[in-house]
Amino acid sequence: MSEQAFSPLERAAVYRAIAERRDMRHFSGGEVAPALLARVLEAAHQAPSVGLMQPWRFIRITRPALREAIHGLVEEERVRTAEALGERSDEFMQLKVEGIRDCAELLVVALMEGREAHVFGRRTLPEMDLASLACAIQNLWLAARAEGLGMGWVSLFEPLALANLLAMPTGSKPLAVLCLGPVTEFYEAPMLVQQGWAEPRPLSELLFENKWGTS
């Protein structure tokens, strides 16, 4: 055991937050105290980013009319996604895919404009800006779970339409609508598993040694 390791109780808490994190769709209203919201957003802001570019931008949605407009964009894409799914269309339409109207806080997370100027670590992998933003969202998710808050990542929207709605600058791109707030309970397993939509694959099928496909 490394001398730099956390105590057993601290390690258990970290692994528990990871294991019990859920993509939540059911919220119980309520509020998120300002200090608590600041705390989980600071956790997101502490995420690693390639070249320390910190490409994430957070937009807190506080106007009810704007929240409703975002819900409308998501609903439009939900219908289009159902059409694209073909034979699973009806099954998909039965799933609850967002909690925009019910969550205490609504956040939009976007990539900043001018990302092409950042080449450190991105010359051959420009998508590392997206990877960095995803790390920030994961930090926020884990911090929220540790604080007893549910969070759901909604990606059903047309990026340009949402960018226009939020007056975002040219070159920026929204990647996530995040529903955050109190929940009555957390799902015992991912909701898509509980609803029979999909089954997760075990790590043993996804871990290779030395070359692709070799265990």
C-alpha positions in Angstrom: 0.0 0.0 0.0 1.4 3.4 -1.0 2.2 5.8 1.8 0.2 8.4 -0.2 -3.0 6.4 -0.1 -6.2 7.6 1.7 -7.3 5.9 4.8 -9.5 2.8 4.4 -12.7 4.8 5.2 -11.8 7.5 2.7 -11.0 5.0 0.0 -14.3 3.2 0.6 -16.2 6.5 0.2 -14.5 7.3 -3.1 -15.3 3.8 -4.5 -18.8 4.0 -3.2 -19.5 7.3 -4.9 -18.2 5.8 -8.2 -20.3 2.6 -7.8 -23.5 4.4 -6.8 -23.4 7.3 -9.3 -26.5 7.1 -11.4 -27.8 9.0 -14.5 -30.9 10.3 -12.8 -34.2 11.1 -14.5 -36.5 11.4 -11.5 -36.2 14.4 -9.2 -38.2 15.6 -6.2 -38.1 19.3 -6.7 -36.7 21.3 -3.8 -33.6 23.4 -3.9 -29.8 23.2 -4.0 -28.4 25.6 -1.4 -26.0 28.2 -3.0 -23.0 27.0 -1.0 -23.7 23.4 -2.1 -24.1 24.4 -5.7 -20.8 26.3 -5.5 -19.1 23.3 -3.9 -20.0 20.8 -6.6 -19.3 23.3 -9.4 -15.8 23.9 -7.9 -15.3 20.1 -7.9 -16.1 20.1 -11.6 -13.7 23.0 -12.2 -10.9 21.0 -10.6 -11.0 18.4 -13.4 -7.9 17.7 -15.4 -7.7 19.3 -18.8 -5.2 18.9 -21.6 -2.7 21.7 -21.7 -4.7 23.3 -18.8 -7.0 24.8 -21.4 -10.1 24.4 -19.1 -12.5 24.2 -22.1 -15.7 23.9 -20.0 -18.2 26.7 -19.7 -21.3 26.4 -17.3 -24.5 28.2 -17.9 -27.0 28.1 -15.0 -30.6 28.3 -16.2 -32.7 30.3 -13.8 -35.5 31.7 -16.1 -38.5 29.3 -16.2 -39.3 30.3 -19.8 -35.8 29.4 -20.9 -36.0 26.0 -19.0 -39.2 25.3 -20.9 -37.6 26.2 -24.2 -34.8 23.8 -23.5 -37.3 21.1 -22.7 -38.9 21.8 -26.0 -35.6 21.3 -27.9 -35.1 18.0 -26.0 -38.6 16.8 -26.8 -38.0 17.5 -30.5 -34.9 15.5 -30.6 -36.5 12.7 -28.5 -39.0 12.2 -31.3 -36.4 12.3 -34.0 -34.3 9.7 -32.1 -37.3 7.5 -31.8 -37.8 7.6 -35.6 -34.2 6.8 -36.1 -34.4 3.7 -33.8 -36.9 2.0 -36.1 -38.3 -1.1 -34.5 -37.3 0.0 -31.0 -39.1 3.4 -31.5 -42.1 2.6 -29.3 -40.0 1.1 -26.6 -37.7 4.2 -26.6 -40.7 6.6 -26.3 -41.7 4.8 -23.0 -38.4 5.7 -21.4 -38.0 8.8 -19.3 -35.0 10.5 -20.8 -34.8 13.7 -18.9 -35.9 15.6 -15.7 -35.7 19.1 -17.0 -39.0 20.3 -15.6 -38.5 18.6 -12.2 -34.9 19.2 -11.2 -33.9 21.9 -8.8 -31.1 23.2 -10.9 -30.6 23.1 -14.7 -27.1 23.6 -16.1 -25.8 23.7 -19.7 -22.2 22.7 -20.2 -20.4 23.7 -23.3 -17.0 23.8 -25.0 -15.6 27.3 -25.3 -14.9 29.1 -28.5 -11.4 29.6 -29.9 -10.4 26.0 -29.1 -8.3 25.7 -32.3 -5.7 28.0 -30.7 -4.9 25.4 -28.1 -2.6 22.8 -29.6 -0.8 21.5 -26.5 -1.9 17.9 -26.4 -4.4 18.4 -29.2 -2.3 18.6 -32.4 -3.1 15.0 -33.3 -6.1 14.5 -30.9 -8.2 17.7 -31.1 -11.1 15.8 -29.4 -9.2 16.1 -26.1 -11.1 19.2 -25.4 -14.2 17.1 -25.3 -12.4 14.5 -23.1 -11.5 17.3 -20.7 -15.0 18.6 -20.5 -16.3 15.0 -19.8 -13.8 14.8 -16.9 -15.4 18.0 -15.4 -18.9 16.5 -15.7 -17.8 13.3 -14.1 -16.3 15.3 -11.2 -19.6 17.1 -10.8 -21.5 13.8 -10.9 -19.4 12.2 -8.2 -19.4 15.3 -6.0 -23.2 15.5 -6.4 -23.6 11.8 -5.5 -21.4 12.3 -2.4 -23.6 15.2 -1.4 -26.8 13.2 -1.9 -27.9 15.1 -5.0 -29.1 13.3 -8.2 -27.7 14.4 -11.6 -28.7 13.4 -15.1 -26.8 14.1 -18.4 -29.2 14.9 -21.2 -27.7 14.9 -24.7 -30.9 14.8 -26.8 -30.8 18.2 -28.5 -29.6 20.0 -31.6 -26.4 21.7 -30.6 -26.8 24.7 -32.9 -30.4 25.3 -31.8 -29.4 25.3 -28.1 -26.3 27.5 -28.8 -28.6 30.0 -30.5 -31.1 29.9 -27.7 -28.4 30.7 -25.1 -26.6 33.4 -27.3 -23.4 31.4 -27.3 -20.5 32.7 -29.4 -19.5 31.2 -32.7 -17.2 28.2 -32.3 -18.6 27.2 -28.9 -20.7 24.1 -28.6 -23.1 22.8 -25.9 -22.4 19.2 -25.0 -24.7 18.6 -22.0 -27.9 19.7 -20.3 -27.4 18.7 -16.7 -30.4 18.1 -14.4 -29.3 18.5 -10.7 -31.2 18.3 -7.5 -32.7 16.3 -4.6 -34.1 12.8 -5.4 -36.4 10.6 -3.4 -34.0 7.6 -4.0 -31.2 6.6 -6.3 -31.7 3.8 -8.7 -30.3 0.5 -7.5 -28.9 -0.1 -11.0 -28.6 2.1 -14.1 -32.1 3.0 -15.2 -31.6 1.6 -18.7 -30.8 -1.7 -17.1 -33.8 -1.6 -14.8 -36.0 -0.8 -17.8 -34.6 -3.6 -19.9 -33.1 -1.3 -22.6 -29.5 -2.6 -22.3 -27.1 -4.7 -20.3 -23.6 -3.6 -19.3 -20.7 -5.6 -20.4 -18.2 -6.9 -17.9 -14.7 -5.4 -17.7 -13.2 -8.8 -18.7 -14.7 -8.4 -22.2 -13.2 -4.9 -22.6 -9.7 -5.3 -21.2 -6.9 -6.5 -23.6 -3.2 -7.1 -23.2 -0.5 -6.0 -25.6 -2.9 -6.0 -28.6 -6.5 -5.6 -29.5 -8.7 -8.5 -28.7 -6.1 -10.4 -26.7 -6.8 -11.1 -23.0 
